[in-house]
Amino acid sequence: MISVATRWEGTPEAMRAVEAGSRAAKAQHESWGAKNPRLMRPLTGTGGMEVALYVTDFDSMEDYGRFWDQVSASDWFTQLQSDVAAAFPDLRMADTIVMYDAIAD
């Protein structure tokens, strides 16, 4: 299994917009092959109310690659880039981490 986490950082108001946008994007991401899209908010640790992680799962890197091909070619992604740029500095897409389970059987 592959998990992908995008870290968002911003003001509490900007984080509310990330929550709304993530909720709206969930069905689209599932239609492109993402599994279990979710927006995780920290209860402890660095960032507090100014951090969110949008996490999706895929059965393989190939599935993630197919997903990313669709995302990067979409009008949805073009609009996301525009919206994030307009929201800066109140909102920042800090990074995206692609992970695998190193102890999976």
C-alpha positions in Angstrom: 0.0 0.0 0.0 1.1 3.5 -0.8 -0.1 6.5 1.3 0.3 10.1 0.2 0.1 13.0 2.7 0.0 16.6 1.6 0.8 19.0 4.5 -1.2 22.3 4.5 -0.2 25.2 6.8 -2.1 28.4 7.4 -4.3 30.5 9.5 -7.3 29.0 11.2 -9.5 30.7 8.6 -7.4 29.3 5.8 -7.6 25.8 7.4 -11.4 26.1 7.4 -11.2 26.7 3.6 -8.9 23.6 3.3 -11.5 21.5 5.2 -14.2 22.7 2.8 -12.1 22.2 -0.3 -11.0 18.7 0.9 -14.6 17.7 1.5 -15.5 18.9 -2.0 -12.5 17.2 -3.6 -13.1 13.8 -2.0 -15.5 12.3 -4.6 -13.3 13.6 -7.5 -10.2 12.0 -6.0 -12.0 8.7 -5.4 -13.2 8.8 -9.0 -9.5 9.1 -10.1 -8.6 6.1 -7.9 -7.7 7.5 -4.5 -8.8 5.3 -1.6 -9.9 6.6 1.8 -9.2 10.4 1.2 -9.2 12.1 4.6 -8.1 15.4 6.1 -6.2 14.7 9.3 -5.9 17.5 12.0 -3.3 17.1 14.7 -4.4 16.8 18.3 -0.8 17.1 19.6 2.6 18.0 18.1 3.8 20.8 15.9 1.4 23.2 14.2 -1.8 22.7 16.1 -4.7 24.4 14.5 -2.5 25.8 11.7 -1.7 22.4 10.1 -3.7 19.8 8.2 -2.7 16.6 6.4 -4.7 15.5 3.4 -4.0 11.7 3.1 -5.0 9.2 0.4 -4.1 5.6 -0.1 -3.3 3.5 -3.2 -2.7 -0.2 -3.8 0.6 0.5 -5.7 2.9 3.2 -7.1 1.3 2.5 -10.5 -2.1 3.3 -9.1 -0.7 6.5 -7.6 0.9 7.4 -10.9 -2.4 6.9 -12.8 -4.1 9.1 -10.2 -1.4 11.8 -10.4 -1.6 11.8 -14.3 -5.3 12.6 -14.0 -4.9 15.2 -11.3 -2.1 17.1 -13.1 -4.0 17.2 -16.4 -7.3 18.4 -14.8 -9.0 21.8 -14.7 -9.5 21.0 -11.0 -5.7 21.1 -10.4 -5.3 24.3 -12.4 -7.9 25.9 -10.2 -6.3 24.6 -7.0 -3.0 26.1 -7.9 -4.6 29.4 -8.6 -6.6 29.3 -5.3 -3.5 28.4 -3.3 -1.4 31.2 -4.9 -4.2 33.7 -4.2 -4.4 32.6 -0.5 -0.7 33.0 0.1 0.7 33.9 2.7 -2.4 32.8 4.8 -2.3 29.4 3.2 0.7 27.2 2.1 0.9 23.7 0.6 4.0 22.9 2.5 4.9 19.5 1.0 3.7 16.1 -0.2 5.1 12.9 1.1 4.7 9.5 -0.7 5.1 6.6 1.7 5.1 2.9 1.8 4.7 0.5 4.7 8.1 -0.9 5.3 6.9 -3.7 7.6 3.8 -4.9 5.7 3.6 -8.6 5.1 
